[in-house]
Amino acid sequence: MDFQLTEEQQQLKEAARKYADERMVAVAEHCEQNNEPPGSEVRKDLADHGFLGINVGEEYGGMGRPHLDAIIVLEQFARISTASAFPVFESCVGPIKAIEHFASEELKQKVLPRVCSGDIQVSVCMSEPNAGTALTDLTTSAREDGGELVINGQKRWTSGGGHADGYVVYCRMSDEAGARGIGAVFVEKDTPGLSFGKHETLGGWRGVGHCDIYFDNARVPMENQIVPAGGFKKLMQAFDLERCGNATMSLGLAVGALEQAAEYVQERKQFGKPIIDFQAVQIRLAEMAMEVEAARLLIHRAVYNASVGMPSIFESSTAKCFANQIVRSVCVNGMQVMGGYGYAAEYGMEQRVRDSFGWGLAGGTIDVQKTNIASAMVGRRFNQRG
C-alpha cells in the first residue's frame, strides 16, 4: 500500500496549485463580491490548461486520467474558493459522469466534448420542493410523446441553476412507485418550456448560481434520455463519485483555512512574540492539521479503490460525512486563531466559514450519510417512512 503520489500526479498537483494561486484568486474575489459565477472565458482557459474533464475518456475530449488525479486537482482549486473550483467540479465529478457511463453514444458525443473544451457547463437537477432527502418522492415527470420526452415539474437547489448550459434532470418516467419509476434526461438551457426562478442568495457559495427551475411541457428528443425508468440505482452509483467531489470541495476549503491560519500565527505577534509560540495555538493548529490529513486519506481511499469505475457507497459516504464535519471545525478554528482579522471580510476566513456549511447540506446531509454508512455496514436499507 503506497500513500505517495506518483511523479506524474505530483507534477499535476503542482501545476494545478500554481495555476490556482496565480489565476483564480482574482476570479474568486469577483465571484464573491458580485455573486456571479466564473465566466465562459474562465472555463475556456481551464480547458486550455487541461483542468476540465481530467477523468473523462480521451475519446470524448477528456484527459482519460484516473478519478484520483481529478480529485487531486480539484483540491487545489477548492483551496481558493468554492465558486472558482466549481467548473472543475462539474466537469470531473458532477453529473457528466452519469452521461459518460450510462447515456447513449450519441448523447455522449453531443455533450462531453463540449464540457471538456469549456464550451458548456452541465449541472444536475435532483431536489424538489417536497423531495430532497426523500429523493424517490420526486414528481417531475418525463413522458414519451411522438418520439420525444415531455417534461413537467419543478426543481429546487440546483447548483449552477440558471447559469449552466445543460441539466441532468432526475424525473419520474413511469407510473411505478418510488425508485422504480425514476430515470434521468438531459435538457439544454434554451429548451422551450424551460424557465428559471429568481436567483437565490445563500449564506455562502456566492458565485454558484441557485434558482428554482420550471418545466412546462418542455420537449426533448428521446436520444436525450440518460437512463430510463428503473435506472435510479445507476444514477446513485454515479452520484457516489459526486459525493467524493463534494468531500474534496470541503477538504480544499479546510486546506485553505489551515494554510492561511498557519501563515498568520507565524506573523502575528502578541506579548512580544509570534502567537505560534503559545501552546494553545500550537494545539489548535495541530488539531486542524490532523482533521485535514484524515479527510484526505478517506477521500483518496474511496476514489483510488474505485479506479475508473464508481466508489462504494460506504467509502464515499464516510469520506463525505467526515470531510463535511471537519471543514466546519477547521474553518471556525482558523477564524478563532486569526481573531478580529478572521471575522473581517477583507481577509477571507469568514467566507470560508460560510462556504463550509453548505457542503454538509448539498448532495445528502451529514446525517443522511451516516444512515448510508450504517446501511452499508449491516447490508440492508432502512425504511425511514415507517
C-alpha positions as CSV (number, residue, x, y, z in Angstrom):
1,M,0.0,0.0,0.0
2,D,1.6,3.2,-1.2
3,F,0.4,6.6,0.1
4,Q,2.7,8.6,-2.1
5,L,1.6,10.3,-5.2
6,T,3.3,9.2,-8.4
7,E,5.7,11.6,-10.0
8,E,3.1,12.5,-12.7
9,Q,0.4,13.1,-10.0
10,Q,2.8,15.3,-8.1
11,Q,3.5,17.4,-11.2
12,L,-0.2,17.6,-11.9
13,K,-0.8,18.8,-8.3
14,E,1.9,21.4,-8.5
15,A,0.6,22.7,-11.9
16,A,-2.9,23.0,-10.5
17,R,-1.7,24.7,-7.4
18,K,0.4,27.2,-9.4
19,Y,-2.5,28.0,-11.8
20,A,-5.0,28.4,-9.0
21,D,-2.7,30.7,-7.0
22,E,-1.9,32.8,-10.0
23,R,-5.2,33.0,-11.8
24,M,-8.1,32.0,-9.6
25,V,-7.7,34.4,-6.7
26,A,-9.0,37.3,-8.7
27,V,-11.8,35.1,-10.1
28,A,-12.8,34.1,-6.6
29,E,-12.9,37.7,-5.5
30,H,-15.1,38.7,-8.4
31,C,-17.5,35.8,-7.7
32,E,-17.7,36.7,-4.0
33,Q,-18.2,40.4,-4.5
34,N,-20.6,40.2,-7.4
35,N,-22.3,36.9,-6.6
36,E,-21.6,35.9,-10.2
37,P,-20.2,32.5,-11.4
38,P,-16.9,32.3,-13.3
39,G,-17.5,33.4,-17.0
40,S,-17.1,31.3,-20.1
41,E,-13.6,32.7,-20.7
42,V,-12.5,31.2,-17.3
43,R,-13.8,27.8,-18.3
44,K,-12.1,28.0,-21.7
45,D,-8.8,28.9,-20.1
46,L,-9.2,26.0,-17.6
47,A,-9.8,23.7,-20.5
48,D,-6.8,25.0,-22.4
49,H,-4.6,24.1,-19.4
50,G,-6.1,20.6,-19.1
51,F,-8.1,21.1,-15.9
52,L,-11.6,20.2,-17.2
53,G,-12.7,16.6,-17.8
54,I,-9.5,15.2,-16.3
55,N,-11.1,11.8,-15.7
56,V,-13.3,11.8,-18.8
57,G,-12.3,9.4,-21.6
58,E,-10.0,10.7,-24.3
59,E,-12.5,9.7,-27.0
60,Y,-14.8,12.4,-25.5
61,G,-12.2,15.1,-25.3
62,G,-11.0,14.4,-21.7
63,M,-7.6,13.5,-20.4
64,G,-8.5,9.9,-19.6
65,R,-6.9,10.0,-16.2
66,P,-8.0,8.1,-13.1
67,H,-10.5,9.7,-10.7
68,L,-7.8,10.3,-8.1
69,D,-6.0,12.6,-10.5
70,A,-9.2,14.7,-10.8
71,I,-9.6,14.8,-7.1
72,I,-6.0,15.9,-6.6
73,V,-6.6,18.9,-9.0
74,L,-10.0,19.8,-7.5
75,E,-8.5,20.1,-4.0
76,Q,-6.0,22.7,-5.3
77,F,-8.8,24.9,-6.8
78,A,-11.1,24.4,-3.8
79,R,-8.3,25.9,-1.6
80,I,-9.1,29.2,-3.3
81,S,-12.9,29.2,-3.1
82,T,-16.0,27.1,-3.8
83,A,-17.1,29.2,-6.8
84,S,-13.7,29.2,-8.5
85,A,-13.4,25.4,-8.2
86,F,-17.0,24.7,-9.4
87,P,-16.2,24.4,-13.1
88,V,-13.6,21.8,-12.4
89,F,-16.0,20.0,-10.0
90,E,-18.8,19.9,-12.6
91,S,-16.5,18.7,-15.4
92,C,-14.9,15.9,-13.4
93,V,-17.2,14.5,-10.7
94,G,-20.5,16.1,-11.5
95,P,-23.5,14.9,-13.5
96,I,-21.5,14.4,-16.7
97,K,-20.2,11.1,-15.2
98,A,-23.7,9.7,-15.4
99,I,-23.8,10.7,-19.0
100,E,-20.4,9.1,-19.7
101,H,-21.3,5.8,-18.0
102,F,-24.9,5.3,-18.9
103,A,-26.1,7.5,-21.8
104,S,-26.1,6.6,-25.5
105,E,-23.0,7.1,-27.6
106,E,-24.9,9.8,-29.5
107,L,-25.6,11.8,-26.3
108,K,-22.0,11.3,-25.0
109,Q,-20.6,12.7,-28.2
110,K,-23.1,15.6,-28.1
111,V,-22.3,16.7,-24.5
112,L,-19.0,15.5,-23.2
113,P,-16.5,17.1,-25.7
114,R,-18.2,20.5,-25.2
115,V,-17.8,20.2,-21.4
116,C,-14.2,19.2,-21.7
117,S,-13.5,22.1,-24.0
118,G,-15.1,24.6,-21.7
119,D,-17.9,25.5,-24.1
120,I,-20.7,24.4,-21.8
121,Q,-21.2,23.6,-18.1
122,V,-23.7,20.9,-17.0
123,S,-25.5,20.8,-13.7
124,V,-27.7,18.2,-12.0
125,C,-31.4,18.8,-11.1
126,M,-32.4,16.5,-8.3
127,S,-34.2,18.1,-5.4
128,E,-37.8,19.4,-5.5
129,P,-39.9,21.4,-3.0
130,N,-41.1,18.2,-1.5
131,A,-38.3,15.8,-2.4
132,G,-34.8,16.5,-1.1
133,T,-33.6,13.8,1.2
134,A,-36.6,11.7,0.2
135,L,-35.5,11.9,-3.4
136,T,-37.6,8.9,-4.5
137,D,-40.7,11.1,-3.8
138,L,-39.9,13.4,-6.7
139,T,-42.8,14.2,-9.0
140,T,-41.2,16.0,-12.0
141,S,-42.2,13.7,-14.9
142,A,-40.9,12.9,-18.4
143,R,-43.4,11.1,-20.6
144,E,-42.9,9.9,-24.2
145,D,-45.0,11.6,-26.8
146,G,-44.4,11.4,-30.5
147,G,-40.8,10.3,-30.2
148,E,-40.0,13.0,-27.7
149,L,-39.9,13.3,-23.9
150,V,-42.3,15.9,-22.5
151,I,-41.1,17.2,-19.1
152,N,-43.2,18.8,-16.4
153,G,-42.4,19.8,-12.9
154,Q,-40.2,22.0,-10.6
155,K,-36.7,21.6,-9.3
156,R,-35.0,23.3,-6.4
157,W,-31.5,23.9,-5.1
158,T,-29.8,23.3,-8.4
159,S,-26.2,24.3,-8.0
160,G,-25.5,26.2,-11.3
161,G,-29.2,26.8,-11.8
162,G,-29.8,29.5,-14.4
163,H,-26.1,29.6,-15.3
164,A,-25.3,26.1,-16.6
165,D,-25.9,25.4,-20.2
166,G,-27.4,21.9,-19.7
167,Y,-29.1,19.9,-16.9
168,V,-29.2,16.2,-16.0
169,V,-32.8,16.1,-14.7
170,Y,-33.9,13.3,-12.4
171,C,-37.6,12.6,-13.2
172,R,-40.4,10.1,-13.0
173,M,-40.6,8.3,-16.3
174,S,-43.2,5.7,-15.4
175,D,-46.1,5.2,-13.0
176,E,-44.2,2.7,-10.9
177,A,-43.8,3.9,-7.3
178,G,-40.5,5.0,-5.7
179,A,-37.2,4.4,-7.3
180,R,-38.6,2.0,-9.9
181,G,-40.2,4.9,-11.8
182,I,-37.2,7.2,-11.8
183,G,-34.8,7.9,-14.7
184,A,-32.9,10.9,-16.0
185,V,-32.8,13.0,-19.1
186,F,-30.5,15.8,-20.5
187,V,-32.1,19.1,-21.0
188,E,-30.4,22.1,-22.7
189,K,-30.9,25.6,-21.3
190,D,-32.6,27.0,-24.3
191,T,-35.3,24.3,-24.5
192,P,-38.8,25.8,-24.9
193,G,-40.8,25.3,-21.8
194,L,-37.8,25.5,-19.5
195,S,-37.7,28.6,-17.3
196,F,-35.9,29.8,-14.2
197,G,-37.0,31.5,-11.0
198,K,-35.3,34.2,-9.0
199,H,-31.6,33.9,-8.1
200,E,-31.3,32.6,-4.6
201,T,-29.0,34.4,-2.1
202,L,-27.4,31.9,0.2
203,G,-25.2,32.3,3.3
204,G,-22.2,31.2,1.3
205,W,-21.4,29.8,-2.1
206,R,-21.6,33.2,-3.7
207,G,-20.8,32.8,-7.4
208,V,-22.5,29.4,-7.6
209,G,-25.9,30.1,-9.1
210,H,-29.0,28.7,-7.5
211,C,-32.6,29.1,-8.5
212,D,-35.8,27.1,-9.0
213,I,-36.2,25.5,-12.4
214,Y,-39.6,25.0,-14.1
215,F,-40.5,22.6,-16.8
216,D,-43.8,23.3,-18.6
217,N,-44.2,20.8,-21.4
218,A,-40.5,21.1,-22.2
219,R,-39.8,18.7,-25.1
220,V,-36.5,17.0,-25.8
221,P,-35.6,14.2,-28.2
222,M,-35.7,10.6,-26.9
223,E,-32.0,10.5,-27.5
224,N,-31.6,12.8,-24.6
225,Q,-32.6,10.0,-22.2
226,I,-29.7,9.1,-20.0
227,V,-31.3,6.2,-18.1
228,P,-35.0,5.0,-18.4
229,A,-37.4,4.3,-15.6
230,G,-35.7,1.9,-13.2
231,G,-32.3,3.5,-13.6
232,F,-32.2,5.2,-10.2
233,K,-29.6,2.7,-8.9
234,K,-27.3,3.6,-11.8
235,L,-27.7,7.3,-11.1
236,M,-26.8,6.8,-7.5
237,Q,-23.7,4.9,-8.5
238,A,-22.6,7.9,-10.5
239,F,-23.6,10.1,-7.5
240,D,-21.2,8.2,-5.3
241,L,-18.4,9.8,-7.2
242,E,-20.0,13.2,-6.9
243,R,-20.0,12.6,-3.1
244,C,-16.3,12.3,-3.3
245,G,-16.1,15.6,-5.2
246,N,-18.3,17.2,-2.5
247,A,-15.9,15.9,0.1
248,T,-13.0,17.3,-1.8
249,M,-14.5,20.7,-2.0
250,S,-14.8,20.5,1.8
251,L,-11.2,19.3,2.0
252,G,-10.0,22.2,-0.2
253,L,-11.7,24.8,1.9
254,A,-10.2,23.2,5.1
255,V,-6.7,23.2,3.5
256,G,-7.0,26.8,2.5
257,A,-8.1,27.7,6.1
258,L,-5.3,25.7,7.6
259,E,-2.7,27.3,5.3
260,Q,-3.9,30.8,6.0
261,A,-4.1,30.2,9.7
262,A,-0.6,28.7,9.8
263,E,0.9,31.7,8.0
264,Y,-1.0,34.2,10.2
265,V,0.1,32.7,13.5
266,Q,3.7,32.9,12.5
267,E,3.4,36.6,11.6
268,R,1.1,37.9,14.2
269,K,2.8,39.0,17.4
270,Q,1.4,39.4,20.9
271,F,3.2,39.9,24.2
272,G,6.4,40.4,22.2
273,K,6.5,37.1,20.2
274,P,4.6,35.3,17.4
275,I,1.4,33.7,18.6
276,I,2.6,30.3,17.3
277,D,4.9,30.2,20.3
278,F,1.9,29.8,22.6
279,Q,0.9,26.2,23.3
280,A,-2.8,26.8,22.9
281,V,-2.3,28.0,19.4
282,Q,0.0,25.1,18.6
283,I,-2.6,22.6,19.8
284,R,-5.4,24.2,17.8
285,L,-3.2,24.2,14.7
286,A,-2.3,20.6,15.2
287,E,-5.9,19.5,15.6
288,M,-6.8,21.3,12.3
289,A,-3.9,19.5,10.5
290,M,-5.0,16.1,11.8
291,E,-8.5,16.6,10.6
292,V,-7.3,17.7,7.2
293,E,-5.0,14.7,6.8
294,A,-7.6,12.2,7.9
295,A,-10.2,13.7,5.5
296,R,-7.8,13.5,2.6
297,L,-7.0,9.8,3.3
298,L,-10.6,8.8,3.4
299,I,-11.3,10.6,0.1
300,H,-8.3,9.1,-1.6
301,R,-9.2,5.6,-0.4
302,A,-12.7,5.9,-1.8
303,V,-11.5,7.2,-5.1
304,Y,-8.5,5.0,-5.5
305,N,-10.5,1.9,-4.8
306,A,-13.0,2.9,-7.5
307,S,-10.2,3.1,-10.1
308,V,-12.1,4.3,-13.2
309,G,-15.4,2.9,-12.0
310,M,-17.6,4.2,-9.2
311,P,-16.8,4.4,-5.5
312,S,-18.7,2.3,-3.0
313,I,-21.5,3.9,-1.0
314,F,-19.8,3.1,2.3
315,E,-16.4,4.7,1.4
316,S,-17.9,7.7,-0.5
317,S,-20.4,8.4,2.3
318,T,-17.7,8.0,5.0
319,A,-15.4,10.4,3.1
320,K,-18.2,13.0,2.5
321,C,-19.6,12.8,6.1
322,F,-16.2,13.2,7.7
323,A,-15.0,16.0,5.3
324,N,-18.3,17.9,5.7
325,Q,-17.8,17.8,9.5
326,I,-14.2,18.7,9.8
327,V,-14.3,21.6,7.3
328,R,-16.6,23.4,9.7
329,S,-14.4,23.0,12.7
330,V,-11.2,23.7,10.7
331,C,-12.6,26.9,9.3
332,V,-14.0,28.1,12.6
333,N,-10.7,27.4,14.3
334,G,-9.0,29.3,11.6
335,M,-11.3,32.2,12.3
336,Q,-10.6,31.9,16.0
337,V,-6.8,32.0,15.8
338,M,-7.0,35.0,13.5
339,G,-9.2,36.9,16.0
340,G,-10.8,40.0,14.5
341,Y,-8.9,39.5,11.2
342,G,-10.6,36.2,10.9
343,Y,-14.0,37.8,11.2
344,A,-13.3,40.6,8.7
345,A,-14.5,40.0,5.2
346,E,-11.3,41.5,3.8
347,Y,-9.2,38.6,4.8
348,G,-11.4,35.7,3.5
349,M,-11.6,33.4,6.5
350,E,-15.2,34.3,7.3
351,Q,-16.0,33.5,3.7
352,R,-14.5,30.0,4.2
353,V,-16.7,29.6,7.3
354,R,-19.8,30.5,5.4
355,D,-19.0,28.3,2.4
356,S,-18.0,25.3,4.7
357,F,-21.6,24.8,6.0
358,G,-23.0,24.4,2.5
359,W,-21.2,21.2,1.7
360,G,-22.8,19.3,4.6
361,L,-26.2,20.2,3.2
362,A,-25.6,19.6,-0.5
363,G,-25.6,16.2,-2.0
364,G,-27.1,14.5,1.0
365,T,-26.8,15.9,4.5
366,I,-24.3,14.8,7.1
367,D,-26.9,12.7,9.0
368,V,-28.1,11.1,5.7
369,Q,-24.5,10.0,5.1
370,K,-24.5,8.4,8.5
371,T,-27.6,6.3,7.6
372,N,-25.9,5.3,4.4
373,I,-22.8,4.2,6.3
374,A,-24.9,2.2,8.8
375,S,-26.9,0.6,6.0
376,A,-23.8,-0.5,4.1
377,M,-22.4,-1.9,7.4
378,V,-25.3,-4.2,8.0
379,G,-26.2,-4.9,4.4
380,R,-29.7,-3.6,4.2
381,R,-31.6,-0.4,3.6
382,F,-33.6,1.2,6.4
383,N,-37.3,2.2,6.0
384,Q,-37.3,5.9,7.1
385,R,-41.1,6.1,6.3
386,G,-42.3,3.6,8.9
